[in-house]
Every structure is written in structure tokens, then in C-alpha cells.
């Protein structure tokens, strides 16, 4: 969670690109979106449903935008902050477009941000915050969504499966195993047992306490 906060804070939101990147990151981390789902979103896909903002998405393997995720207020505000920088002529335009100067004279559809561009954009963002690893990608945010939501929902696999739109619950179970591994202390427990460090630590704490006592307290 702290890594996500750092990455967000490191984005320069005084630029159009920075406003866009912040909006994508917030939408991705809260919605658990795939690159293809981000790529396909149009401005018109953002609607109000039951007094809540939503964005209609075309899920993996789907032929139409027959699913949606909710857009909470901070995410909606970030999207609107980005859209204010755009000269929008049609709500059918892509929600996220390239910020490259070379694309400014192209039609909005041809400016649509590509899946490959999304990957490169976020690798640069991660590197800029000190996270330079081949294992980290835009899809890493979806993994983060899963593990964070598992913690927030007390390992409610069904809620996480539904939110990530996994067809098979076994896919979601992978994240439970990762969470459990994070909390596992087997290595330390084994070391403590071999070297009896728990007893040593107790003795050390006891000595320190005794040394702090004055003569009257020792007599008592």
C-alpha cells in the first residue's frame, strides 16, 4: 500500500501526461483493470448508475461492454482533472489517449493509447519511483489490487473473484497463497528453535530491566 502511495505522489500532475497517468493508475488499482480493458474505454462509457459513477468495460473474452466497475470520487476527480486538458469533440473518443506531440494531428481514435504504450508508460513510472525490475509491469497493479483487497476483505475469495472478474476461483486462490506466504514466519521460527533465540531475547530483556532498577526496588 505504501508503494502505491509513493508512486502516485511521484507523478508530476502539473503536466497533461501526469494527470493522465495518475487517472489511469487510480482507475487500475481500484478497479483491477487489465491493459485491454483500459485500452477499450471511451469517454461515453462513464455513466451514473444508482447515484454512483461507473465505467462500462469489455472484459476478457467478452464481445461487448457488458460489465462495469464503480468509480469512487477521488478516481472520478482525477479522471475529470485529466479530461479538462482535452479538446473533446465527441463522447465516443477514447478515455485515454497518447500524450505524444506526434499524435496531436491524428483523429481521436488513432490517438487511443495502446496496450504496448501502457506497459512502457508504467515501467517508466515505476522506475522513476525506484522500482526497477523486469517483474514489475502494469499488470502488477492488478496483482496489487488482488492482494490488497484480500487483506481488506479478510480473505473473502468470492468478493475478490467477482471484482477481478476471474472465471475460475482457482485463479483467485493464488493471491490467498501469496498473502499467506507474506505472513508466514517459518524461517524465523526455525532459526529461533535451533539457536534458542527466544530464550536468549527473554534473558536479555530481563537483564536490561534489572539494570534499570534502583537498590530499593531490588530489595522489594
N, C-alpha and C positions, 0 to 999 in steps of 0.2 A: 504493500500500500504506500509506503514511504517513497519507493522508487517511482511510482506513478506520479505522486505529488511533485517530486523533484523534476521529472521530465516535463510536466506541464508548466512548472514555474520557469524552466529554462527556455521555453518557447518565446520568441520575440513577437509579441502580439501587437506591436506598433506597425507591422507590415501586413499586407494583404495575405501573403503566404503564411505568416504566423497565425493570423486569425483563422485561416482555413485549416491549418494543421491542428490547432487546438480544438476546433469543432469536430474534426474527424476523430481525433484521439478520444475526446469525451464521449462521442456517439458510439465509438467502437468498444470502449472499455465498459460502458454501462449496458450496451445492447448486445455485446458478444458477437459483433458482426464479422462476417467473412469479407475478404477483399472483393469478391464478386458481388456481394450484396451492397457494399459501399459504392462500387463502380456503377451499379444499375439505378441508384436512387435519383429521381428527378425532384425538382422543387415542388411540383404538384403532389408528390407522394406524402408530403407533410400535411396532416389534417387534424381536426379536432374531433375526438370521439369520446362521448360521455364526459365532457368537460376536461378532457386530458389531451395533450398533444401526442400524436402518434406519427410514425413513418411507416408506410407500406413498403414491404420488401419482397424481393423474389428470392426465396430460399433455395438452398442447394437441391438440384434435381427438379425444381418446380418450373412450370411453363409460364406462370403468371405471378403477379404480385398479390398473392392470396394470404399473406401473413403480415404481421406488423409487430413493432416493438414500441413501447412508450418512450416519449422524450420528456425527461424531467426538466424542471425550469432552468437550472444552470446550463444544461446542454442546449436547450432551446435558445437561451440568451446568446450562447457562443455562436450558434448557427446564424442567428439574426445579425449578430455583430459582423460576421463574415459576409452575409448576403448584402448588407448595406454598402459594401465596397464594390458591388457588381452592378452593371447596367443591364438589368433583367428586362427582356422584352416579351418573354413567354414563360409561363409556369412549367412548360414541358422541358425547359432547359435542365441540364444535369445539375444536381445539387452541388457537386464538387468538380471544379474544372482546373486545368493546368494554369499555373501562375507564370509560365514561361512567356517571355516577350515575343517569341517566335509564333505563338499561337493566337496573339491578340486579334489578328485579322481573319481568323477562321470562324466558321459558324460555331455556335454554342455546342452543338452535338459533336463536332470534330475536336472541340476543346475538352471533352469529357475526360476526366482523369482515368488513366489506365490502371489495371491491376499491377502491372510491372512498375509503373511510376509510384504507386502507393508503397510498394515494397521498398523502393530506393529512398523515397522521402523519409520513411520512418527509420530506416537504417541510419540515415544521416542525423535524424533527431536523437536517436538512442546514442549514437557515437558522441554527439555534442554534449550529452549529459554524462558521458563517461562510461557508457555501456557498449563496449566494442567487442562483440562476439558474433561468430558465424551462426550461433544457435538462436540469436535474438532477431526477430522479424516482426512484421505487422501481425502475423498470426499469433505471435507470443502474447499480444494483448488479449486475444480470445482465450488463451490458456489462463491468463491472469484473471479474466472475468470469472472463469470456472472455479478457480481455487479460492478467490476472494468471496464469491457468492456461497460456496460450500461452507466457509467459515461463518459467514453472516446468517446462513440458514440452518446452522447446526447439522451440517452434512445431510440436508434434505435432498437426496439424489433426484427425486421426481421434479422438484421445483427447478433444479439446475438443468436437468434434461430438457424440460419444457422451454426454459429460457434460451438455451443454446440450440434448440431445435434439432436435437440428436434423435435419429430414428431408433437407435439401439441403446438401451440403458447401459450396456457394457462399455460403450464409448465414454459415458459419463463416469463410470466407476473408476476409470483410470485416474481421474483427478482426486478421487477419495483416497486412492492408494498413495498418490503424491503427497496429499495433506497429512496422511498418517505417517508417512516416512519423515516428513519435516518435524513432526512432534515426537518421533521415536528417539529414545536416549540410550539405545542398546550399547553403542560403542563406549559411552561414558560409564554405564553400569558395569560393563565387563572390566574396564580398566580399574574402577573402584574396587571391584571384588578381588581382582588379582593383587593389587597393591594396598588393599585395605585403607584406601584414602578417606573413606567416610569417617572411620575411627580417628585417623590422623587429624582430619579437619576438626572433629569434635574436641580432641585434646588440645589443639592449637587455640581454639576459641575459649576453652576453659582456662588455659594458662593466661591468655590475654585478659580475661575477666578478673582472675585472681590478682594479676599485677596491678589492676586499676583500683583494687580495694585498699582502703587505708587500714591501719592497725586495729582500730576499734571495730570496724566491720568484720575483720578476720576473727577477732575474739568472739563476736556474736555468733 
